[in-house]
Amino acid sequence: MLLPLEGLRLLDLTDGIAGAYCAKLLVDAGAEAIKVEPPGGDRLRSWWCSGRGDEPPGTGALFEWLQASKRSVVADVETEVGRELIADLAAEADVMLESYPVGQIESLGLGHPELLRRQPRLVLVSISDFGRGVAPGPVGATELTLQALAGSVHARGDPNRFPVMAGGQLGSWSAGLYAAVGALAAFREARRSGIGEHMDVSRLESMVVTLMGYAAMMRSIGGELAKPYTRFIEIPCVEQAADGWIGYCVVTNAQWQAFALMIGHVELAEGEWSLAAYRQAHREELQGLIDAFTMKHTVAELLEEAAMFRVPAAPIVGGAHIPEIEPFASLRMYVEAPNGRFRAPRPPYHFSRCSLRPLGSSPLVGEHNGSGWSPVPKAPPSTPQDTPGAGPFAGVKVIDFTAFWAGPYATGLLAGLGADVIKVESISRPDPIRYSSSVPPSDPLWFEKSAVFGSCNANKRGITLELDTPVGRDLALRLVAGADVVIENFTPRVMERFGLDYPDLSAVNPGLVMVRMSAFGAHGPWRDRPGFAQTMEQISGLAWITGYGDARPLVVKGVCDPVGGLHAALAVMMALEHRDRTGEGQLVELSMLETSANVAAEVVIEASAYGRDLMRDGNHGPEGAPQGVYRCQGEDAWIAVSVVTDGQWRDLVEALGAPKWARDPVFDDVAGRRERGPELDAHLSVWAANREAHGAAELLRHHGVPAAVAMPADRVDEVPQLKDRGFWISIDHPAAGVHDAPGWPMRFLHTNYRWPGRPAPLVGEHNAQVLSEELGLGADEIVDLEVSGIVGQRIKGM
């Protein structure tokens, strides 16, 4: 079977996880990739996620997984010969990735204008900490300092303790996803228009939109009544069972009621207990009731109970055990590397009419020196675009049956890239994320003032249809008949019950691409169980590695929703590439379970390769020491400090005024600093306590130490680097007013395409327009549909 990106040539000059994951996503789908390494090899070759200092010799297992099926050539960019080799390879490539410090690729004579002279359709994707257009700082950033600026750290953890970062390298994984989306979008546009693109990707912005992006918009919509976004631990969430940890996720009121009944306390199902804020205020009392139930049962027993009550739940275990738990085991989701050295997740999507590349071997350094691109034909150019500036997906019509966050995030990205997205809700069951409002229910239009809904559904048209009626189903089929893509993210039984499964839809539109993105996939023993982002964080290992070393695991707070949406958008792009070449539509299935497992891959890879179970450890990480978050003067004010190298340690000592304790020779190398980590944290806590956070961070950065203020999540719109880039998109909503929504972390630097900011639709706002223009219904017919309750512009019961 044809690979969806077969013929795409990818030149990879990056180091680190972000570029490697971007390239892997494209290689899995058939791209041919040449990895350009410096003479000593990519630094990721010697990366171990645990970073204990006693790593075995040879290439790290994470590198092997990320670089599988690529070829390696060595080029020294400091020499003219090395630069000429890169330029020659780029002249025959479709996409080139780089992650040098901002401006360096241009200084090497390999900037986009120079490369376009030999390859006019070349897409250059640049990945950096802050992106172009931001004044360079005196020191680089780290995962911790970027998470701190993004508002992620301040919002996570026990309010009586220091805040904690999300475990792992989620900022890099997220940036890699956005880079892959940007690469394919620009590749599509370049093939249609003949014009190449320079796609500029910011790691900070990637973190803002995936880790904590909507709190500032929530504050803006809430106005004077908005409460500060403070740190809290969800309840129920990660709970102690008789034999381990189990994770719950209660999002809707119905799920809370079911949970209350499940633990045997019907009195909690209604009244003030139904309010999340009330549960937080009475946390100690509620925790006792939950413990009395969960600690009497095994994890297996609790999971069965949760399934019966339809309460989202998942087991929480370390990396050594994840592949053996359900539903991973039944789905055989983890595959073995060709050399048998480790296990890793397979690609997270399944195509009915094309295949994906199986996990291959990674190259030795310079293994393919002297060889160029293979003689396989390149991807052919397609029809020139008739509407320049309209976006790479102009002319693509998407019918959006998704709800909550993950699905609308995927379709929102496509809408931002020019697709005509028609969101389908119903007046009896509107998108539940509307109820996550930034204003109280006393506001008559409170359901139109959700920051998440308003941001994820911007640039779409919205209609209502009662799909469980014959008339509503018939109208949906007629709408699908004229579409290119359908996306839904219900549990699999829902669309089947509506009679809107893939066989039904492809019967009226054989060229249709349908993407199904359920929680646990369309097959296997958990197919009909509900799940949300927190559920995926719990089961994938992300919660296991997030939190305090002496306490229960913590959820990341939603990252798996945008991660799932980004993978879904990629799957759409890949399926459309296949359709452009063959004319074939197809079914694409992916699950949040699999997409989450991919960005948490290091947890299983490290355990299977080295027998090391990655553990949560506050803000400490695998790179350098000290690394932590320290309280400063003021209300809940914190500074994040991340010393990666011995040179930065010396810079830190100078910034602190060279106190006697810091001159102890034991701290001269990272091993000594890690061994005495608690002592270092105590000294830095004393130093920070007498300083204002912004001033302290500026002082450390001036001396070359990576540091940043831990920004409150609802104040991220004040971060200078985001303002300088014009990251926020102003949206004028007819009910909510004018507010800044988080933008997308990619910039089109060459063609200067701008992300649109049309407001999200009101309930049923475009009923008349869509039903008349798309389906040819007359005004009287539309009135009849409104009278019969098939369509409407008012939620039932409101």
C-alpha positions in Angstrom: 0.0 0.0 0.0 1.1 3.5 -0.7 2.6 5.5 2.2 0.7 8.9 2.5 3.9 11.0 2.3 5.8 8.9 -0.1 8.1 11.0 -2.2 8.4 13.9 0.3 12.1 14.6 0.9 13.1 15.9 4.3 16.4 17.3 5.3 16.9 17.4 9.1 19.5 19.7 10.6 17.9 19.8 14.1 19.1 18.5 17.4 16.9 17.8 20.4 13.5 16.2 20.8 11.3 18.8 19.0 13.0 18.5 15.6 13.5 14.7 15.9 9.8 14.1 16.7 8.7 16.4 13.9 10.8 14.4 11.5 9.7 11.1 12.9 6.0 12.0 12.3 6.8 12.6 8.7 9.0 9.6 8.3 6.4 7.3 9.8 4.1 8.4 7.0 6.6 7.7 4.2 8.9 10.8 3.9 12.5 10.1 3.0 14.8 11.8 5.6 18.4 12.6 5.6 19.8 13.5 9.1 22.7 16.0 9.0 24.9 15.6 12.0 28.0 17.5 13.2 31.2 15.6 13.3 30.6 14.4 16.9 27.1 13.3 16.2 23.7 14.7 17.3 23.8 15.5 21.1 20.5 13.5 21.4 22.6 10.4 20.8 23.9 10.7 24.3 20.6 11.7 26.0 19.2 9.5 28.7 15.9 10.6 30.2 16.9 9.7 33.7 20.3 11.5 33.4 21.9 9.8 36.4 25.4 10.1 35.0 26.1 6.3 34.8 24.6 5.8 31.4 25.8 2.8 29.3 28.1 3.5 26.3 26.6 3.9 22.9 23.6 5.6 21.4 20.6 6.3 23.7 17.4 4.4 23.1 15.2 7.5 22.7 17.5 8.7 19.9 17.1 5.3 18.2 13.3 5.5 18.3 13.2 9.1 17.1 15.7 8.6 14.3 14.5 5.3 13.0 14.5 4.8 9.2 16.5 8.0 8.6 19.9 8.2 6.9 22.9 10.1 8.5 25.4 12.3 6.8 28.0 14.4 8.6 28.5 18.0 7.6 30.6 20.6 9.6 28.7 23.9 9.1 31.8 25.7 10.2 33.5 24.7 6.9 32.6 25.7 3.3 32.5 22.1 2.3 29.9 21.3 5.0 27.7 24.2 4.0 27.9 23.3 0.3 26.9 19.8 1.1 23.8 21.0 3.0 22.9 23.5 0.2 23.2 20.7 -2.4 20.9 18.4 -0.4 18.4 21.2 0.2 18.3 21.9 -3.5 16.6 18.5 -4.0 14.5 18.6 -0.8 10.9 19.5 -0.1 11.3 20.4 3.6 14.3 21.4 5.7 14.2 21.5 9.5 16.7 23.4 11.6 17.0 24.4 15.3 20.0 26.6 15.4 19.9 29.7 17.6 17.9 32.4 15.9 19.9 34.0 13.1 22.6 31.4 12.8 21.1 29.6 9.8 21.2 32.9 8.0 24.7 33.7 9.1 25.8 30.4 7.6 24.5 31.5 4.2 21.7 28.9 4.4 18.8 31.2 5.0 15.5 30.7 3.2 16.2 33.4 0.5 19.5 31.7 -0.5 17.9 28.3 -0.5 14.9 29.4 -2.6 17.3 30.4 -5.5 18.0 26.7 -6.1 14.7 25.2 -4.8 11.8 27.7 -5.2 9.3 25.4 -3.5 11.5 24.6 -0.4 9.8 24.8 3.0 12.2 25.7 5.8 11.0 25.0 9.3 12.9 26.8 12.1 12.4 25.7 15.7 13.6 27.9 18.5 12.8 28.8 22.1 11.0 32.1 21.4 10.8 32.3 17.7 12.0 35.2 15.4 11.0 38.8 16.1 12.0 38.6 19.8 15.1 40.4 21.1 17.7 37.7 21.9 18.3 37.2 25.6 21.7 36.8 27.2 21.1 33.1 27.9 19.1 30.2 26.5 16.0 28.7 28.0 15.3 25.3 29.3 12.1 23.1 29.6 11.6 24.4 33.2 12.0 28.1 32.5 9.8 27.9 29.4 7.1 26.1 31.3 7.4 28.7 34.0 6.9 31.6 31.4 4.0 29.7 29.8 2.0 29.6 33.0 2.2 25.9 33.4 4.3 25.6 36.5 2.4 28.2 38.7 -0.9 26.4 38.1 0.2 22.9 39.2 0.7 21.3 42.6 -0.3 21.6 46.2 -1.3 25.2 47.1 0.6 24.8 50.4 3.9 23.7 48.7 6.0 24.9 45.8 4.5 24.6 42.3 5.8 21.9 40.0 6.5 21.5 36.3 4.9 18.9 34.0 7.1 15.9 33.9 9.2 15.0 30.9 10.0 17.3 28.0 6.4 18.2 27.0 7.4 21.6 25.5 9.7 19.9 23.0 7.2 17.2 22.1 4.6 19.9 21.5 6.9 22.0 19.4 7.7 19.0 17.3 4.0 18.4 16.7 3.4 22.0 15.6 6.5 21.9 13.4 5.1 18.8 11.6 1.7 20.5 11.1 3.4 23.6 9.9 5.7 21.6 7.5 2.8 19.7 5.9 0.6 22.8 5.6 3.4 24.8 4.0 4.3 21.8 1.8 0.8 21.6 0.5 0.8 25.4 -0.2 4.2 25.3 -1.9 3.1 22.5 -4.2 -0.1 24.4 -5.2 1.4 27.8 -5.6 5.0 27.2 -6.5 6.1 29.4 -3.6 8.2 28.1 -0.8 7.8 29.0 2.9 9.8 29.7 6.0 7.8 28.4 8.9 8.9 29.8 12.3 8.0 27.7 15.4 8.3 28.9 19.0 8.7 26.4 21.8 7.3 28.9 24.3 4.2 29.5 22.3 3.8 25.7 21.8 3.7 25.3 25.6 1.3 28.2 26.1 -1.4 26.7 23.8 -0.9 23.1 25.0 -0.2 23.4 28.7 -2.3 26.4 30.0 -3.4 28.6 27.1 -6.9 29.7 28.0 -6.6 31.1 31.6 -5.8 34.6 30.4 -8.7 34.6 28.1 -10.9 33.3 30.9 -9.8 36.2 33.0 -10.5 38.7 30.2 -14.0 37.4 29.6 -14.8 37.2 33.3 -13.8 40.8 33.9 -13.9 42.1 37.4 -15.7 39.0 38.7 -12.9 36.7 37.5 -11.1 35.0 40.3 -7.3 34.5 40.1 -6.3 31.1 38.6 -4.7 29.5 41.6 -3.0 26.2 42.3 -5.2 23.2 43.3 -5.2 19.5 43.0 -8.3 18.0 41.4 -10.7 15.9 43.5 -11.4 13.1 42.7 -8.2 12.5 40.6 -5.3 10.3 41.5 -6.5 8.0 44.4 -5.0 5.3 46.5 -6.3 1.8 45.9 -5.5 -1.3 47.9 -2.8 -2.3 45.5 -1.7 0.9 43.7 -3.0 4.1 42.1 -6.1 4.7 40.1 -7.0 7.9 38.3 -10.4 9.4 37.9 -11.6 12.3 35.8 -14.9 14.0 36.6 -15.7 16.7 34.0 -19.5 16.9 33.7 -22.1 17.1 36.4 -23.5 13.7 35.3 -20.1 12.2 35.9 -19.9 13.6 39.4 -23.3 12.3 40.2 -22.2 8.8 38.9 -19.0 9.0 41.0 -20.9 9.9 44.1 -23.3 7.0 43.6 -20.4 4.7 42.9 -18.6 5.4 46.2 -21.9 4.9 48.1 -22.7 8.5 49.0 -25.9 9.5 47.2 -26.1 12.6 49.3 -23.1 14.0 47.4 -24.7 13.7 44.1 -26.7 17.0 44.3 -26.7 20.3 46.0 -23.6 22.3 46.7 -21.4 19.1 46.3 -22.1 19.3 42.5 -20.0 22.4 42.4 -16.2 21.8 41.9 -15.4 24.9 44.0 -17.4 23.5 46.9 -15.7 20.2 46.6 -12.3 21.9 46.8 -13.4 24.0 49.8 -14.4 20.7 51.6 -11.5 18.7 50.2 -10.4 17.1 53.5 -13.9 15.8 54.2 -14.4 14.5 50.7 -11.0 12.9 50.5 -11.8 10.9 53.6 -15.0 9.5 51.9 -13.1 8.7 48.7 -10.2 7.0 50.6 -12.7 4.9 52.5 -14.0 3.5 49.2 -10.9 3.2 47.0 -8.6 1.8 49.6 -10.9 -1.2 50.2 -10.6 -2.3 46.6 -8.0 -3.3 44.0 -7.3 -1.2 41.0 -8.9 -3.9 38.8 -12.1 -3.8 40.9 -12.2 0.0 40.8 -11.8 0.1 37.1 -14.7 -2.3 36.6 -16.9 -0.2 38.9 -16.0 2.9 37.0 -16.8 1.3 33.7 -20.3 0.3 34.9 -21.0 3.9 36.1 -19.3 5.4 33.0 -16.9 7.4 35.1 -13.6 8.0 33.2 -10.8 6.1 35.0 -7.4 4.6 34.4 -4.6 2.7 36.2 -1.5 4.6 37.0 1.8 2.6 36.9 5.4 3.2 36.0 7.0 2.6 32.6 8.0 -1.0 33.2 4.4 -2.0 33.5 2.5 0.3 31.1 2.7 -2.1 28.1 1.1 -4.9 30.1 -1.9 -3.0 31.4 -5.2 -2.7 29.6 -6.0 -1.5 27.0 -2.4 -1.3 25.9 -1.9 -5.0 26.1 -4.9 -6.0 24.0 -4.2 -3.5 21.4 -0.4 -4.4 21.3 0.3 -0.8 21.2 4.0 -1.1 22.1 6.3 -2.6 19.5 9.9 -3.9 19.9 12.8 -2.2 18.2 14.5 -4.1 15.4 17.5 -4.8 17.7 15.3 -6.0 20.5 16.8 -3.3 22.8 13.6 -1.5 23.9 9.8 -1.2 23.4 8.1 2.0 22.1 4.7 3.1 21.0 3.6 2.6 17.4 2.4 5.5 15.3 -1.0 6.7 16.7 -3.2 6.5 13.6 -4.5 3.8 11.3 -5.4 4.4 7.6 -7.7 2.1 5.7 -6.2 2.8 2.3 -2.6 3.5 3.0 0.1 2.2 5.3 2.7 3.5 7.7 6.4 2.7 7.9 7.2 0.0 10.5 9.7 0.9 13.2 13.1 0.7 11.6 16.8 1.0 12.7 18.6 4.3 13.4 21.7 5.1 11.5 25.3 5.3 12.7 26.9 8.7 12.6 27.8 9.5 9.0 26.6 6.0 7.9 25.4 7.4 4.6 28.2 9.9 3.8 28.6 10.3 0.1 25.0 9.3 -0.8 22.3 11.6 -1.8 18.5 11.3 -2.2 17.1 8.0 -3.4 16.0 7.8 -7.1 12.3 7.4 -6.0 10.3 10.1 -7.7 9.5 13.2 -5.6 5.9 14.1 -4.7 4.4 15.8 -7.8 3.2 19.4 -7.7 -0.6 19.8 -7.7 -2.9 22.3 -9.3 -1.9 26.0 -8.8 -4.0 27.7 -6.1 -6.7 30.0 -7.4 -7.1 32.0 -4.2 -3.6 33.2 -3.0 -3.4 34.2 0.6 -6.6 32.2 1.5 -4.6 29.5 3.4 -3.2 26.1 2.5 -6.5 24.4 3.0 -8.7 26.9 1.2 -11.3 24.9 -0.7 -11.4 22.0 1.7 -14.7 21.5 3.4 -14.8 19.9 6.9 -17.9 18.7 8.7 -17.0 18.9 12.4 -18.9 16.5 14.8 -16.4 17.0 17.6 -16.9 18.3 21.1 -14.9 19.3 24.2 -11.3 20.2 23.4 -9.3 17.7 21.5 -11.6 17.4 18.4 -12.4 21.1 18.1 -8.7 21.8 18.5 -8.0 19.8 15.4 -10.7 21.3 13.3 -9.9 24.8 14.7 -6.4 24.4 13.3 -7.7 23.4 9.9 -10.1 26.4 10.0 -7.2 28.7 10.8 -5.4 27.3 7.8 -8.2 28.2 5.5 -10.6 25.2 5.5 -14.3 25.8 5.6 -15.3 24.1 8.8 -19.0 23.6 9.7 -19.4 22.7 13.3 -22.5 20.5 14.0 -24.1 20.6 17.5 -27.7 20.0 18.6 -30.0 22.1 20.7 -30.5 19.2 23.0 -26.8 18.4 23.3 -24.6 21.3 22.4 -20.8 21.0 22.8 -20.4 20.5 26.5 -17.3 22.8 26.6 -19.7 25.7 26.2 -20.7 25.1 29.9 -17.1 25.7 30.9 -18.0 29.4 31.0 -15.9 32.3 32.2 -19.1 34.0 33.7 -21.7 32.7 36.2 -25.0 31.2 35.0 -26.8 34.4 36.1 -25.6 35.8 32.8 -28.3 35.0 30.2 -25.7 34.2 27.6 -23.2 32.4 29.9 -23.0 29.4 27.5 -21.6 31.7 24.8 -18.8 32.9 27.0 -16.4 29.9 27.3 -12.8 30.8 26.5 -12.0 27.2 25.4 -15.0 27.1 23.1 -14.4 30.6 21.8 -10.8 29.9 21.0 -11.0 26.3 19.6 -14.0 27.1 17.4 -12.9 30.4 16.0 -13.2 30.7 12.2 -15.9 28.0 11.9 -19.5 28.2 10.9 -22.0 26.6 13.3 -25.3 24.7 12.9 -27.5 22.6 15.0 -29.0 19.2 13.9 -30.8 16.5 15.9 -28.8 13.6 14.6 -30.9 11.0 16.3 -33.9 11.8 14.2 -34.4 10.5 10.6 -34.7 14.1 9.3 -31.6 15.2 11.1 -29.6 12.2 9.9 -30.7 12.8 6.3 -29.6 16.4 6.5 -26.3 15.4 7.9 -25.8 12.9 5.0 -26.6 15.5 2.5 -24.1 17.9 4.1 -21.4 15.1 4.1 -22.0 14.4 0.4 -20.4 17.7 -0.4 -17.6 17.6 2.1 -13.9 16.6 1.9 -13.4 15.7 5.6 -15.5 14.5 8.5 -14.1 14.5 12.0 -15.8 13.1 15.2 -14.6 12.3 18.6 -17.4 10.5 20.3 -17.1 7.0 21.8 -17.4 4.7 18.7 -21.0 3.5 19.5 -22.4 7.1 19.1 -21.9 7.6 15.4 -22.8 4.0 14.8 -26.1 4.5 16.7 -26.8 7.6 14.6 -26.3 5.6 11.4 -23.4 7.9 10.5 -20.5 5.5 10.6 -17.9 5.4 7.8 -19.8 2.9 5.6 -22.9 5.2 5.8 -20.9 8.3 5.0 -18.7 6.8 2.3 -21.8 5.5 0.5 -22.9 9.1 -0.2 -19.3 10.4 -0.7 -16.7 7.8 -1.7 -13.9 10.4 -1.8 -14.5 11.4 1.8 -11.8 11.3 4.5 -13.3 10.4 7.8 -11.3 10.8 11.0 -12.5 9.1 14.2 -10.7 10.1 17.3 -12.1 8.4 20.4 -10.6 8.1 23.8 -9.5 4.4 23.6 -9.9 3.6 19.9 -12.5 1.9 17.8 -11.4 -1.6 18.8 -10.4 -3.5 21.9 -11.9 -4.1 25.3 -12.1 -0.4 26.3 -13.6 1.0 23.0 -16.8 2.3 24.6 -15.3 3.7 27.8 -15.2 7.5 28.1 -11.9 9.3 28.7 -10.6 12.8 28.8 -7.1 14.4 28.7 -6.5 13.8 32.4 -7.4 10.1 31.9 -4.7 9.9 29.2 -2.1 11.6 31.4 -2.9 9.1 34.1 -2.6 6.0 32.0 0.3 7.0 29.7 2.9 7.7 32.4 2.8 11.5 32.3 1.1 11.7 35.7 3.5 9.1 37.0 6.5 11.4 36.3 4.7 14.7 37.4 4.5 15.8 41.0 6.5 15.7 44.3 8.8 12.8 45.0 7.0 12.1 48.3 3.4 12.4 47.2 0.9 11.0 44.8 1.2 11.5 41.0 -0.3 14.7 39.5 -2.1 15.2 36.3 -0.6 17.7 33.8 -4.0 19.4 33.5 -5.1 18.8 29.9 -2.1 18.6 27.6 -3.3 15.4 26.0 -6.3 17.2 24.4 -4.3 19.5 22.1 -1.8 16.7 21.6 -4.6 14.5 20.4 -6.0 17.3 18.2 -2.6 18.0 16.6 -2.1 14.4 15.7 -5.6 14.3 14.2 -4.9 17.4 12.1 -1.7 15.7 10.9 -3.7 12.6 10.0 -6.2 14.7 8.0 -3.3 16.3 6.1 -1.7 12.9 5.4 -5.0 11.5 4.2 -5.6 14.5 1.9 -2.1 14.0 0.4 -3.0 10.4 -0.4 -6.4 11.5 -1.9 -4.6 14.1 -4.0 -2.5 11.4 -5.6 -5.0 8.6 -5.9 -8.5 10.1 -5.7 -9.3 7.8 -2.8 -11.1 8.7 0.4 -10.6 6.6 3.5 -11.2 6.1 7.2 -8.6 7.2 9.6 -8.8 6.0 13.2 -6.7 7.4 16.1 -7.2 7.5 19.8 -6.2 9.9 22.5 -4.6 6.9 24.2 -2.2 6.3 21.4 -1.3 10.0 20.8 -0.6 10.4 24.5 1.5 7.3 24.6 3.7 8.8 21.8 4.5 12.0 23.7 5.2 10.0 26.8 7.3 7.5 24.9 10.4 8.1 27.1 8.7 6.6 30.1 8.4 3.1 28.5 11.6 3.4 26.4 13.8 4.1 29.4 12.3 1.4 31.5 12.5 -1.3 28.7 16.0 -0.3 27.6 17.7 0.3 31.0 15.4 -1.0 33.6 15.0 2.5 34.9 11.6 3.6 36.1 11.4 7.4 35.6 9.9 9.0 38.7 8.4 12.3 39.7 10.8 14.5 41.5 9.4 18.0 41.9 11.2 20.3 39.5 14.5 18.4 39.2 15.3 17.1 35.8 17.9 15.0 33.8 19.9 18.0 32.8 22.2 19.6 35.3 21.6 20.9 38.8 20.3 22.8 40.7 16.9 23.1 39.1 13.9 24.3 41.1 11.2 26.8 41.7 11.8 29.2 44.7 9.4 31.5 46.5 10.1 35.3 46.2 8.7 38.3 47.8 5.0 38.9 47.3 1.8 36.9 47.1 2.5 33.5 45.6 5.5 34.8 43.6 8.1 32.3 42.4 11.2 32.1 40.3 12.3 29.1 38.2 16.1 28.4 38.0 17.7 25.8 35.8 21.4 25.3 35.8 22.4 23.0 33.0 26.2 23.2 32.7 29.1 23.6 35.1 29.8 27.0 33.5 26.3 28.1 34.4 26.9 27.0 38.0 29.9 29.3 38.1 27.8 32.1 36.7 25.1 31.4 39.4 27.8 31.6 42.1 28.9 35.0 40.8 25.3 36.2 40.6 24.7 35.2 44.2 27.8 37.2 45.3 30.0 34.1 45.8 28.7 33.1 49.3 30.9 30.7 51.3 28.6 27.7 50.9 28.6 28.0 47.1 32.4 27.9 47.0 32.5 24.3 48.3 34.4 22.2 45.7 31.8 19.5 45.9 29.5 21.7 43.9 32.0 22.1 41.0 30.5 19.2 39.0 27.0 18.1 38.4 27.3 14.9 40.3 28.1 16.7 43.5 25.4 19.2 43.0 22.8 16.4 42.4 24.0 14.5 45.5 23.6 17.6 47.6 20.4 18.8 45.8 18.3 19.4 49.0 21.0 21.6 50.5 21.3 23.7 47.3 17.5 24.1 47.2 17.5 25.3 50.8 20.2 27.9 50.0 18.5 29.2 46.9 15.2 29.4 48.8 16.8 31.7 51.3 18.3 33.8 48.6 15.1 34.2 46.6 12.9 34.9 49.6 14.2 38.4 50.0 13.9 39.3 46.3 11.2 40.4 43.9 10.7 37.7 41.3 11.1 39.7 38.1 14.2 41.4 39.4 15.7 38.1 40.6 15.1 36.4 37.2 16.6 39.4 35.4 19.7 39.4 37.6 20.4 35.7 37.0 19.8 35.9 33.3 22.2 38.9 33.1 24.9 36.6 34.6 24.1 33.8 32.1 21.9 31.6 34.3 18.6 30.2 32.8 15.9 31.7 35.0 12.3 32.9 34.6 9.4 34.1 36.7 6.7 31.4 37.2 3.9 33.4 35.6 0.4 32.9 36.9 -1.6 31.1 34.2 -4.1 33.9 33.8 -1.3 36.5 33.4 0.6 34.9 30.5 -0.7 37.6 28.2 1.8 39.9 30.0 4.8 37.9 28.9 7.0 40.3 26.8 8.1 37.6 24.3 4.5 36.7 23.5 3.6 40.4 23.0 6.7 41.0 20.8 5.7 38.2 18.5 2.0 39.3 18.2 1.0 35.9 19.5 -2.5 36.8 20.7 -5.3 37.0 18.2 -8.0 39.6 18.9 -11.5 38.1 18.5 -14.7 40.2 18.5 -17.4 37.9 19.7 -21.1 39.1 19.5 -21.8 37.8 23.0 -18.5 37.7 24.8 -17.0 40.9 23.4 -13.5 41.6 22.3 -10.8 39.4 23.8 -7.4 38.1 23.0 -7.3 34.4 22.3 -4.1 32.3 22.2 -2.7 32.2 18.7 -0.8 29.3 16.9 2.9 28.9 17.5 3.8 29.0 13.8 4.6 32.0 11.7 4.6 32.1 7.9 7.6 34.3 7.3 7.9 34.2 3.5 4.3 34.4 2.2 3.2 36.3 5.4 0.0 34.4 5.8 -1.9 35.7 8.8 -4.0 33.6 11.2 -7.6 34.7 10.9 -9.7 35.7 14.0 -13.3 35.3 13.1 -15.4 34.6 16.2 -16.7 31.2 17.2 -20.3 30.6 16.2 -23.3 31.2 18.5 -25.6 28.2 18.9 -27.0 27.5 15.5 -25.8 30.9 14.2 -25.3 29.7 10.6 -28.3 27.4 10.3 -30.1 29.4 7.6 -26.9 30.1 5.7 -25.7 26.5 5.6 -29.1 24.9 5.0 -29.9 27.2 2.1 -26.5 27.6 0.5 -25.2 24.1 1.0 -28.4 22.0 0.8 -30.7 24.3 -1.1 -33.5 24.5 1.5 -36.0 27.3 1.2 -37.0 29.6 4.0 -40.2 27.8 4.7 -38.4 24.5 5.0 -36.0 25.9 7.5 -38.9 27.3 9.5 -40.5 23.9 9.6 -37.2 22.4 10.8 -37.1 25.0 13.6 -40.7 24.3 14.6 -40.1 20.6 14.8 -36.9 21.1 16.9 -34.6 19.6 14.3 -32.6 22.8 14.2 -32.6 25.9 16.5 -30.7 28.7 18.0 -31.6 28.2 21.6 -30.4 25.4 23.8 -33.3 23.3 25.1 -34.2 24.2 28.7 -32.5 27.7 28.5 
